[in-house]
């Protein structure tokens, strides 16, 4: 087989289906504790059967290795790429929204549709159909099997709908979506868009999956909602009972539910980190970032952390 695209060994071998499911269970447990979402893509190669039939298994195996390499190069370092069937792949996307999972799926569809091979002098293209599913285990419990089942059904729907596309199936019910919408409304990102300070497109350009994810207790302290003694007490209560933050912090004498949603919003999209990115990419000046942060914290009834400095190449120093 010759290829119009540079075909080489993949950077690493894809995981097995069993390994993917173990990783998915671990990601769901972590997301339950950290108030994150977990995405899963299932990808089917639309024309792979023809390759095996016409050119043999050796060529088919080479194609699978190249597809795995292409997928690996287009996802994040901590995402898990697996071969889950003969011509099917899975991609586990920790901390990914429904929109984010769809974007990754569309990126993979475009990449594989545009990947030209030449077999015995004959050009051949291999398209793909992708099913996407995202779970919010901190809102509604879900298993790895349920997540995989939803992604698999979505992939089948994509193939039936004409192939070379992404179809999503939601694991988020109406009540869960209301909670999610409440959290999104509290984010610094939404605040900036609502005030027409930054467009959603520019925010996407400044996005960075490496944003730090501080624990909720730390965020609560920074906002001034929990004192140091109370933080120690809550941390001890969590460790003793193996409970989540809201189980020990929300209720009579503690935080209100809306405060919890705000804490989660600040954890999922740390305001100082986003402000730093906007300054670094030239979308906001240092003074504008400082002003918007102060106004945001005032709007949510919190306080801005001391020591933020965006004046030196967009660097920040947060307490």
N, C-alpha and C positions, 0 to 999 in steps of 0.2 A: 504493500500500500504506500502510495505517495500522498502527500498532503499539501494543499495550498497554504495551510496554516502550519506553523512550526509545531510538529508533533514530537513530544519528548516524554520522558517518564514523569508521572505526577509528583508534586512536591511531597505528598504523603499518601498512604493508602487510605481509601475511604473506610469508615467504620462499617460493621455489620449491622443488620437490623436489630439484633439483640443488644448490641452496644448502644445503638441509637435510643432504644427504649429505656435502657438503664440511665442514660444521660438525660432523657426527657423527664423521667421520674425525679431525678436529682434537681433538675432545673425548676420543676413545679414545686418541690418542697422549698427550695430557696426563694422562689417568687412569692410563696405564701408568707414567708417571714419578712421579705423585703418589699412587699407591695409592688411587685413588678408583673409584667405579662410575659408569656412564653408563646412563641410562634413555631409552627411546623409546616414545612413545605414538602409535598410529595410530587415528584417530577417523573413523567413517563416519556420515553423517546418514541416519537410518533412513527418514524420510518425504520426503526432498528431491525425489525423482523426481515425486511427486504434485504438488508445488508448481510445478515447471517445466511439467508437462503441463497443469495446470488454469489457471495464472495467467501463464504466459509467462516468457521468459528474464530480462526486466528485473526482475521480482519475485524470481526465483531469485537473481540477482546481488546484490540488496539483502539477501537473507537470508544469503548467504555472507559478505558484508561484516560483517553484524551478528554472525554466529557467530564470525568471526575476532576481532572486537573482544571478545566475551565470553570467548573462550579466553585472549586476551592479558591480560585484566584479572584472570585467576584463576591465573596462573603467575608465577614469579619474573622479575625484570627481565632476568636473564642466560639464561633459557630461550629456546629458539628455536621460534617458531610458524611453520608452513609449510602451504601448500595443496599437497597432493601428488597430487591427482586432481580429478575433477569435483566430487564432494561429499565428499572425504576430506581430512582435515587431519593433520598430524604435529606432535608436540611433543617436542623434544629436551630432556632433563632431566639436565644434568651433575651429578655428585656426588649421586646419588639412589639410595637403597636400593630393593629390590623392594617393600617395604612402602610406602615413600614414593611410588613411581611409581603403585602401586595407589590410594593415597589421592588423588593428583592426578586420576587417571582417574575415580574415583567422584565427585569434586567436579565435574568437567566434565559427567559424565552427568546429575547432579542439576541443574546449572545450565541445560543445554540442554533437559532434559525440562520444566523449570519456566518456560521462556522462551515466553510466549504472544504470538503475532502475530495480527493481524486482517487478513484479505485480503478486500477488497470487502465488508466488513461481516461476514465469516464467520471465527470464531476457528479457529486452526489451530496445532497443536503439532508441533515437530520434535524427535524423540528422537535418541539417538546410541548407537552401539556402539563400545567402545574395546578395543583390543588393547595389551597392555603387555609390554615386554621390557627386561631389565636385564643389562648385561654387566659383568664384572670383568676388564678386560684385563690387570691386573697379576698375576692368577692364571692365566688362560687367554687366549691371544691370540684376538682376534675382529675381524672387519672390520665396517665400516658396513653393507655389503650383508647380512651375516649377521644383524646386529642388526635391520635393517629387515625382513628376511625373517621373523624370529621375531615381530615386532610385527604384521606383515601377517597371518600365519597366525592369531595370537591374535585379531585383529579379526574375521576370517572366522568363527572359532569363536564369538565373542560374538554375531554376527548369527544364526548357525545355532541358538544356544542360546535364542533368544527375544528378542534385541535389548535395548536399554536397560540394558546391563550392561558390566562390565569383566572380561576374561579375560586372565590372564598366562601367558606361556611363559618358562620359565627357560633361560638360557644357561649356568647354573652346574651343573657336574657334581658327582658325589658327593665326589670328592677336593677339588675347589675349595670346595665348601660346608664341608668340614671346616676348611679354612684360614680361611674367612670366620667360622665359628662360634668358632674360636680367637681371632681378632681381637676379635670382639664380647665375648667373655668377659673380655677385658683392659681394656675401656673403663671410664672413671669412671662412666658412666651405668649400666652393668650392675652395677658395684660398689655403687652407691647402692641400686639395686633389690634386690639380693641381701641387703643389710643391713637392708632394710625402712625405709630412711631417707626414700625418696621413691618414690611410685608411678609406674608407667610413664605414666599419664595426666597427672600433674603435670609429668613431664619433657617430654612432648610439648607441653604448654602453654608451657614455658619455652624450647622449641627455637628456634633462629635460624639460618637458612641462611647468614648473614653471618659465621659463626664463622671466625676466621683459620685458615689451613692452613699452619703452619710446616713447613719442609723437615725430613726425617728426621734430617739431620745436626745441625740445631739442637736438635731434641728429644733426641737422644742426648747432646749436650753438657749440656743442662739436667738430664737424669737422672743425670749423672755417669758415664756409660758410655764416653764418648770424651773424651780430653784435647784441649786446644786444638791442640797439634802434630799429633796424630793426625787431628783434624778438617781441618786444612789439607792434610795428606797425602792423605786420602780425597777431599777436594774436587778436588784436582789430578788424582788418578787417574781420577775420574769425567769431568772435562773432557777429559783426554787420550784416553781410550778411548771416550768417548761411552756409558759404561755406567750402569746403574742403581745405586742405593745398595747393594742386597743383593749385587750382583756384586763390589763392592769391599770391603764391610764384613763380610759373613758368611762364616765359614769358619775354618780353623785360625789361632789367634792373634787372631781377631776376635770378632764378636758371635755368639751362639747364635741359631738360628732363632726360638726363643720370644721372645728379646729383640726381634727384628725385628717379630714380630707385635704386641708391646707398643708399640713405636715407632709402628707404623701406627695402632694404636688411639688413641694420644695425639694423633696428627696429625688423624685423622678426627673426633675429639671432644675438642678441647683442654680438659683438666680445669679450668684456671683460668677459661676463658671460660664453661664450663657452671656453675661455682660462682658466678661473677658473675651469670649469668642467674637462678639460683635465689635469690640474695639480692635482686636487683632486683625480682623478682616476689613476694617475701615468702614463698617456700616454705621457705627456710632463713635463719637469722640469720647475721650476719657471723661470729660465733664458731663456729657449727655448721659453716659452710662451711670455715673454716680448719681445724677439727678433722678433718673428713672428707677434706679434701685431704691432710693430713699422713698419715692412716691409709692412704689409697689408695696414696700413693707408697711408703710402707713395705711395703705388701703386694706391690708389683711389683718391689721391690728397687732403687728409685730414690730420688731426693731431691726435695723440693719446692723450686721456685724461690724465691729470696729476694725480698722486697718485695711480696708479695701483701697487699693491704689492701682489705677489703670493708666498711670502716666508714663510707665517705663515699658514700652513695647507691648502694652496690653497685659503686663504681668499683674497678678493679684497676690495679695497677702492677706489671708482671711484668718480671723481668730478662731 
